[in-house]
Amino acid sequence: MAEPMLDVDGLDASQQLLRDNIRRYLKENFTPRIQQAEADKRFPHELIGGLADFGYLGGYLPEADGGLGLDYLTWAVMMEEAGYCWLSLRILLNGLNIVSGIINAYGTEDQKARFMRPLLRNERKTFVSISEPDVGSNVAEIKTRADKRGDRYVLSGSKLWITNGLFADFGIVVARTFSETCNGELSLFLVERDETPYEIRPVETMFARSTGTAAFSFDNAEVSAANLLGREGHGLKQILIGLNFGRLNVAMGAVGAAQSALDLSTEYALQRKQFGRPIGSFQLVQKHIVDMTMKTLAARALGYRAARSMQNGNSRTECSIAKLYATEAAFEVANLALQVHGGMGYATEYPIERIFRDTRGGMIPEGTTEIQTLIIGREILGISALT
Ligand SMILES: Cc1cc2nc3c(=O)[nH]c(=O)nc-3n(C[C@H](O)[C@H](O)[C@H](O)COP(=O)(O)OP(=O)(O)OC[C@H]3O[C@@H](n4cnc5c(N)ncnc54)[C@H](O)[C@@H]3O)c2cc1C
């Protein structure tokens, strides 16, 4: 029997085929919608359902739970291709999959039926709400509170930077919980727009303009006790597991965006002529292309390494390394791509300026570059510089 074909990144033939099929599908179905969606600041959510067959909607979950049982390396390739097409797509898929993963791990059967299964069918839209005006990197300091009153919790506080918050109809809210059995530890709540009254304000951002970033205010807003996700007071651990998975997704999206910037630049360098020659024939432009290539390859290698570690069940440091390196590398690659494109790099009709803005965003959510550095440093040195 012939050996399965491996490419240099260690993907087998089925993973390579999947990558090619996804790239073609996203180019045909999503790419033509990008320009308008960015201008309208509204992502075409209805297109996401078409990605279910590839496994983008919870495909990494076991088949018994509604997934396809995909391994994490295959998943990483899929996130990479989402980023290659459009970082906003990767961003929304990240939220959808973090939420479905947490519900699958900690939710009741009723919560899986009401929240997770509809998400996997693209019938509902979701968000993850952790950050607050005064709380970013230090999640443990969250101020929003949830007070237990009978069969309900009462939420009060402000949340900020909620991706998809403008469009989503439910999501996970992290709140400090007070009840007979919980004295201020964090818990997760599934908060529904139709059931719990909360104020939603748009937040204009430099990047991912179609992803509906919002701020929320909860003013004694009631949520049913049936919507407590997992155990009271265990929210910090639960959300950090979700964020670790998110770091793999962010890293791989960044790799895809870097590859896209590199491909566009290579094409442009061959086609654009100055001084009677293609600009790609100038040594300084070649240096840019070579630097972009090396950064992209290194980021991909670290991303796939993190995916393999996740498959083996131990990936915290690897995901931080991949997230840190890939997001920084992608922005450097996008910056060089803009340089190679000259003035055209600034034109909004061309993808480079969007990729430049979008790759910059990767260094902030899911733990900033500095926070990833401290997580990795703590692991290497055994000393925490975080607090
Ligand atoms: C576009 C966008 C989308 C987002 N989406 C979501 C979302 O969907 N849900 C959500 O909950 N949040 C979201 N976030 C928020 C994001 O997670 C936070 O912005 C991030 O955690 C950083 O928090 P902060 O902005 O408050 O910065 P801060 O924590 O105030 O940090 C400011 C600076 O100080 C540095 N710093 C902080 N502490 C340390 C330390 N101990 N050592 C060294 N340096 C430190 C940081 O690295 C950073 O450079 C999003 C953010 C953006 C920009």
The ligand as an SDF file (V2000), in Angstrom:
LIG
                    3D

 53 58  0  0  0  0  0  0  0  0999 V2000
  -11.3960   44.4600   18.5130 C   0  0  0  0  0  0  0  0  0  0  0  0
  -11.3900   43.7560   19.8070 C   0  0  0  0  0  0  0  0  0  0  0  0
  -12.2440   42.6730   19.9980 C   0  0  0  0  0  0  0  0  0  0  0  0
  -12.3440   42.1000   21.2610 C   0  0  0  0  0  0  0  0  0  0  0  0
  -13.2500   41.1040   21.4720 N   0  0  0  0  0  0  0  0  0  0  0  0
  -13.5330   40.7320   22.7420 C   0  0  0  0  0  0  0  0  0  0  0  0
  -14.6250   39.8720   23.0330 C   0  0  0  0  0  0  0  0  0  0  0  0
  -15.3140   39.3810   22.1440 O   0  0  0  0  0  0  0  0  0  0  0  0
  -14.9110   39.6010   24.3290 N   0  0  0  0  0  0  0  0  0  0  0  0
  -14.1820   40.1180   25.3360 C   0  0  0  0  0  0  0  0  0  0  0  0
  -14.4950   39.8400   26.4900 O   0  0  0  0  0  0  0  0  0  0  0  0
  -13.1130   40.9340   25.1060 N   0  0  0  0  0  0  0  0  0  0  0  0
  -12.7840   41.2470   23.8270 C   0  0  0  0  0  0  0  0  0  0  0  0
  -11.7270   42.0810   23.5690 N   0  0  0  0  0  0  0  0  0  0  0  0
  -11.0040   42.6760   24.6870 C   0  0  0  0  0  0  0  0  0  0  0  0
   -9.6020   42.1300   24.8070 C   0  0  0  0  0  0  0  0  0  0  0  0
   -9.6450   40.8310   25.3080 O   0  0  0  0  0  0  0  0  0  0  0  0
   -8.8390   43.1030   25.7190 C   0  0  0  0  0  0  0  0  0  0  0  0
   -8.6930   44.3170   25.0010 O   0  0  0  0  0  0  0  0  0  0  0  0
   -7.4900   42.5390   26.1050 C   0  0  0  0  0  0  0  0  0  0  0  0
   -7.6360   41.4750   27.0040 O   0  0  0  0  0  0  0  0  0  0  0  0
   -6.6000   43.6050   26.7450 C   0  0  0  0  0  0  0  0  0  0  0  0
   -7.2870   44.2920   27.7440 O   0  0  0  0  0  0  0  0  0  0  0  0
   -7.3180   45.8780   27.7750 P   0  0  0  0  0  0  0  0  0  0  0  0
   -7.6910   46.3510   26.4200 O   0  0  0  0  0  0  0  0  0  0  0  0
   -8.1680   46.2980   28.9020 O   0  0  0  0  0  0  0  0  0  0  0  0
   -5.8350   46.3110   28.0130 O   0  0  0  0  0  0  0  0  0  0  0  0
   -5.0790   46.3570   29.4270 P   0  0  0  0  0  0  0  0  0  0  0  0
   -5.2390   45.0810   30.1650 O   0  0  0  0  0  0  0  0  0  0  0  0
   -5.4680   47.6060   30.1360 O   0  0  0  0  0  0  0  0  0  0  0  0
   -3.5740   46.4710   28.9480 O   0  0  0  0  0  0  0  0  0  0  0  0
   -3.0230   47.6590   28.3970 C   0  0  0  0  0  0  0  0  0  0  0  0
   -1.5540   47.3800   28.0940 C   0  0  0  0  0  0  0  0  0  0  0  0
   -0.8800   47.0130   29.3060 O   0  0  0  0  0  0  0  0  0  0  0  0
   -0.2720   45.7310   29.1250 C   0  0  0  0  0  0  0  0  0  0  0  0
   -0.3180   44.9910   30.3890 N   0  0  0  0  0  0  0  0  0  0  0  0
   -1.3850   44.7560   31.1840 C   0  0  0  0  0  0  0  0  0  0  0  0
   -1.0350   44.0120   32.2370 N   0  0  0  0  0  0  0  0  0  0  0  0
    0.2820   43.7620   32.1000 C   0  0  0  0  0  0  0  0  0  0  0  0
    1.2420   43.0180   32.8710 C   0  0  0  0  0  0  0  0  0  0  0  0
    0.9200   42.3840   33.9950 N   0  0  0  0  0  0  0  0  0  0  0  0
    2.5240   42.9960   32.4120 N   0  0  0  0  0  0  0  0  0  0  0  0
    2.8630   43.6190   31.2550 C   0  0  0  0  0  0  0  0  0  0  0  0
    2.0160   44.3250   30.5050 N   0  0  0  0  0  0  0  0  0  0  0  0
    0.7380   44.3760   30.9230 C   0  0  0  0  0  0  0  0  0  0  0  0
   -1.0960   45.0410   28.0500 C   0  0  0  0  0  0  0  0  0  0  0  0
   -0.3620   44.0050   27.4260 O   0  0  0  0  0  0  0  0  0  0  0  0
   -1.3690   46.2170   27.1300 C   0  0  0  0  0  0  0  0  0  0  0  0
   -0.2620   46.4370   26.3040 O   0  0  0  0  0  0  0  0  0  0  0  0
  -11.5420   42.5920   22.2910 C   0  0  0  0  0  0  0  0  0  0  0  0
  -10.6220   43.6220   22.0620 C   0  0  0  0  0  0  0  0  0  0  0  0
  -10.5350   44.1970   20.8460 C   0  0  0  0  0  0  0  0  0  0  0  0
   -9.5590   45.3150   20.6280 C   0  0  0  0  0  0  0  0  0  0  0  0
  1  2  1  0
  2  3  1  0
  2 52  2  0
  3  4  2  0
  4  5  1  0
  4 50  1  0
  5  6  2  0
  6  7  1  0
  6 13  1  0
  7  8  2  0
  7  9  1  0
  9 10  1  0
 10 11  2  0
 10 12  1  0
 12 13  2  0
 13 14  1  0
 14 15  1  0
 14 50  1  0
 15 16  1  0
 16 17  1  0
 16 18  1  0
 18 19  1  0
 18 20  1  0
 20 21  1  0
 20 22  1  0
 22 23  1  0
 23 24  1  0
 24 25  2  0
 24 26  1  0
 24 27  1  0
 27 28  1  0
 28 29  2  0
 28 30  1  0
 28 31  1  0
 31 32  1  0
 32 33  1  0
 33 34  1  0
 33 48  1  0
 34 35  1  0
 35 36  1  0
 35 46  1  0
 36 37  1  0
 36 45  1  0
 37 38  2  0
 38 39  1  0
 39 40  1  0
 39 45  2  0
 40 41  1  0
 40 42  2  0
 42 43  1  0
 43 44  2  0
 44 45  1  0
 46 47  1  0
 46 48  1  0
 48 49  1  0
 50 51  2  0
 51 52  1  0
 52 53  1  0
M  END
$$$$
